[in-house]
Amino acid sequence: MDSAIQKANNRLNFLSQDKEFLHRANLRTIALSDFTTAMNDAKDEGRLEAQKEFESEIKNKDEQIKRLEEELKKYRMSKGD
């Protein structure tokens, strides 16, 4: 085995017997998991917000189109078309 790998493996074996090290490693794992969850939740929230905004814009454009169609219809009726 490569000496660097052996050295790292020996260090890991030594540290894995240290309860404080294991506790901190566990806390780090939990913190990373919490961070990942928070980032994913924020991403999902952003997507939902963007989707709602997009749907609102579509609704507004649909309403504008209906108003313009009604105005065009009234205009044509007034011109006798």
Secondary structure, DSSP 8 states (H G I E B T S, - for coil): --HHHHHHHHHHHHHTT-HHHHHHHHHHHHHHHHHHHHHHHHHHHHHHHHHHHHHHHHHHHHHHHHHHHHHHHHHHHHHT-
